[in-house]
Amino acid sequence: MAAPSNAEQTQLQDMEEEDAGMEERGMESDEEEEEGMGVENSDDEEEDSSEDEKENEAEIQRLEEQLSINAFDYNCHVDLIKLLKQEGELFRLRKARQKMSELFPLTEEIWLDWLKDEIRLTEEEPNREKVYELFEKAIKDYICPDIWLEYAQYSIGGMGSPGGIDKVRSIFERAVTAVGLHMTKGQMVWEAYREFENAILSTVQPPPGRIPSREEQELLQTQLERINTLFRRQLAVPLMDMEATYAEYEEWSEHGVADTVKQQYKKASQQMAKCKSLEESLIVAEPPKLAEYQSYIDFELKEGDPPRIQIIFERTLAENCLVPDMWAKYTTYLDRQLKIKDLVLSCHERAVRNCPWTMGLWKSYLLALERHGADHHTVSDVFEKALNAGFIQATDYVEIWQAYLDYLRRRVDFSKESSKELEELRGAFSRSLDYMKQDVEERFGESGDPSCIIMQIWARIEALHCKNIQKARELWDTIMTKGNAKYANMWLEYYNLERSYGDPVHCRKALHRAVQCTSDYPEHVSEVLLTFERVEGSLEDWDVAVQKTETRLNRINEQRAKVAEKEANLARQEEERADQRRKTKADKKAHKKVQKGSRAGEKRKAEQDDYHDEWNDDSDQAPKRHRGNGDQNTEEYMETETGLFGRPAPPGYKPPPPGNKRAPQGAAADAPRQNDDKPELRNDNSSVFISNLAYTLEEPEAKLRTLLETCGPIKQIRPVFGNKGTFKGYCYVQFEAPVSVPEALKLDRKEVEGRPMFVSPCVDKSKNPDFKVFKYNTNLERHKIFISGLPFSCTKEQLEEICKPHGTIKDIRLVTYRSGKPKGLAYVEFADEAQASQAVLKMDGMDVEDKNISVAISNPPRRSMMDKPGSTTDLMPRQVFGARGRGRTQLSLLPRSLHRQSGPAGKVENGTAAEQVPATSSAAAANAAGETKPLSNSDFARMLLSK
C-alpha cells in the first residue's frame, strides 16, 4: 500500500483534530450537565448540613447554659465534648475539656482523644511543651499503659532537639516503672522501648566495609548493652507472651543467654503461672469485675511484692474509679506500708477527686498531709474543698470538722499563754458551731451532733490545756440547753470535768442539777450524788442530798406508774379490738359455711331421689347411719401449715358393709375411695404432711413416691380426694423410719408442676401446743438482705449474678405465691454482715430489667395472731370429715323445723357443730362435760315427738 502524500496527511490531521474537538465539546457539555446536577445535589446537602449545624449549635448552647447552672453535671460535660468534636470546634473543644478536667478526672478514652487533637494542632503551631504538660496531667488521673505509650511515641518526634534522646529515654523509664508490671499491657511498652533503642543502634553502626573508630566502637558497645539490659529487665517481669520475648532474646544475643537471665526468666514464668487463672477470670468477667479484682488483690497482698500490689490496685481503680472502699483500701496500704510522700499524697488526691462525696477519704487525706509535713495553707485548702464536696449525711460534716480541729489542736504550743495558733483553734471551734447550726441544719434538718461532741472537746481543751475552767462551764451550760439535760451520761461527763479541773462546790451544784433534770437514769445520778456527799460533804449536805434524791425518785416512780397504766390500757383496748375483729371474721366464715352447706344439701337432694327412696324403704337405717358417723368422734387431728384436718378412722375401724353405701358415680371416684378405705397405721414421728399440690396432678401417689423415695423407704402415701374423686392437693406420707423425715423436709418449696410443694411435719397440736410451722426467721438478720421490686421474670441464677460482686452468697430464696407465681421479692444471705451492708449500699435503687429495686437488711415484721398457723382454727374450727370425705351419710337427718340455734356453736366434731338439744339427763351431762355424745334412735324419736 502506497504511503499517503503530504496533502493527504494534512487533511487526515485536520479531520482528526476536528473529531477530537467535537469529542472535547461533547465531554464538556456532559461535564456541564453533571456539574449542574451536582450543584443541585450539593445545594440540598448544604441545606441539610446547615439545618444540622443549627440544631447542634442550639444543643451546644443549651449544654453550656446548663453547665453554667450546675458545673458538676458529669454527663453534660461528656455530651458537650462529643458535640464540639463532631462540629470540629477545636478551640471551643479544648476549653470544654479543660473545664471538665478541673472538676473531674478524665477517662482514658477522653484523654487519648484530647491528646491526639492537641498533637494535630501543634503541627501548625509548633509548641511541644504544651502537649508535654497535657501528657503530664493525663498520667496523673489513672495509670493507663495506652497513655504512657502515646506519650513516649510523641516524645520520639522531638528527639532531634537538644537533649531529645535523653528526654525520650526518661519518659520510657517512667513508663516501664509505672506500667511495666501490667500483666497484659506492659509488654507493648517494653517492646516500644526496645524498638527505640534499636533505632538508635542503627544510627551509630558504621556502614558496611568501613572500620569504625574507637569512639564509634564505644558508642556501639554502649547501645548494645542498653538493648541487652532491656531484654534482661523485661524477662524478669511476669508478662503475657513472655515466651516470644525469650525466643527473640536468644536469637538476638550473640553469646547466648546467661544463667542468671535463665533463672530470672524461670522465676517470672512461675509467677506468671500463678497469676494466669486470675488473669483469665478477668478476661471472661463482665465489668466492673470487682469481685475478680478483689481476689487478685488478696493474692498479691499475700505475695507481698509492693510494686505488684500497687499495679493491681491501679488496674482495679481504672475500671472501678467510683468505688470508695477500693480507694480507701489502696490509700490505707500506701499509708501503712510504702509511706512514700509523693506516691501517698498523689493517691489521696486522686481518691477525693473520684469520690468527693466520701468523707472518710477526705479525712484520710488530711491525716496524710499532716503526717508528711504539708504546709498549713495546703491542709486548710484541702479542708475547705472537703466542706464543699457535698457529703450525704450530717454526721459526715461533724467528723470532718473533728479531724480538722484535731489537726489545729496539735499545732498549738500550750506552754505559751497566747499564740496565733491558739486563737486560730478557738476561731475554728466557733466557726464549726456556726457551720453546724446554719449550713448543716438548713440542708439536713439536723445538726448531726446532738450530743455536742465538738463543744465537749472544746470544753476539755479549755479546762486541761488553757486552764480556763470558766469557759468550759459556759460551754457545758450551752450543751445542756440543747436538749441534753435529761440524759444522765451528759451530767456525769460534766461532773467528771468539774471533778478533774474544778472544785467541790461546782461538783455538788452539777450533781444537784442532774438529780432534778435527769429522766432516763435518775437512780444512777442519785447514787453518784450520795457517794460524793459521803466523801466530801457535811451532815447538812448529806441530809439535803437524801431529801432531794428521795423526792425526785418518788416523783419519777409515780410518773412511771402512770405511763405503765396508760400503756396497759392501750394494750388491753387493742387486744379487745383484735378479739372483736377475730370474732367478727369467725362469724362471717361460719355464716358462709352454713349457707354453702345448705345449698350443697339441696343440690344433692335434687340429684339423688333414688337414694331417698332407699331410705324410705328402711327407716331404721337412718339413725344407724347417723350413729355410724357419730362413732367417728375418736378421730385424731393433725396440725399442719394449712390448719386442722380430719384424720381417718383409727386402727381396727371396719367400714360399713358394701350394701349400706351407694357406689360412687363414675370410675374416677373408685380409686380414691378404695384407697381411703385402707386402715391407717399412723406414726407422726415418721410422717410428713404435703400440701399446695396442683388439683390437676395426675396419679399423685405414684409421682410423690418417685419424688420422695430418695428420702428413705416409704410405708404408705395417702392422697386426699374429694367427693367426686378429684384430688384435693394434699396428702400424708409415712416412712418406714423417722430418719427419713428430715430428708423429706428438705424438699419443702420444691417445685412440682409449676407450684411450690409444702412439706411439714405431722404434729398433734393438742400434745404440742407450742409447735410452730413457720420456718423462717422473723427477727433482724444482719447478714441477709431483702429485695423488693424485682421483675417477675428474674430467676435465681440472674439474682445470684447481680449479688455476686458484693460478697459470698450462701443462699437465695425467691418468694412466691402458693400457685408458684413470683411476688417480685427475694432474700439473699451473705457470709457476714459487712458483705450484706455493702450490698445494700451498692444495690439499693439499681435497675434490673427496667425495674427499680429496693434493698434493705432483712427485718421481717412479726406475724400477728391471725397469721399464725392454727389461729383461725382456734376461733372457727374446720369441718372434719371421715376417711371417705363428705359422704351422703353426713347429710343432716333432722327435719328443717328442728334446725334451731339455741346457743353458740360448741366444739366441732365429725364435721357439724354440736347443737344444744332438750335431751335426756345423759345428753345434758355429756354437754356439760364438754363432749358431744352421738344421738340414738330414741333421742331422735323424742326430738320429733316434742314438736
PyMOL commands that set and color helices and strands:
alter all, ss='L'
color gray80, all
select helices_A, chain A and resi 6-69+74-87+90-103+108-124+128-141+145-156+164-179+186-204+214-235+242-252+259-284+290-303+306-319+324-338+341-354+359-371+376-387+394-411+420-444+453-464+469-484+488-501+504-517+522-536+539-607+609-617+621-634+658-660+667-676+684-686+700-708+740-745+796-806+833-843+865-867+871-875+888-890+896-898+921-928+937-946
alter helices_A, ss='H'
color red, helices_A
select strands_A, chain A and resi 637-640+643-646+687-691+714-721+727-735+750-752+755-761+781-788+809-816+822-830+847-848+851-852+854-858+908-909+912-913
alter strands_A, ss='S'
color yellow, strands_A
deselect
rebuild
show_as cartoon
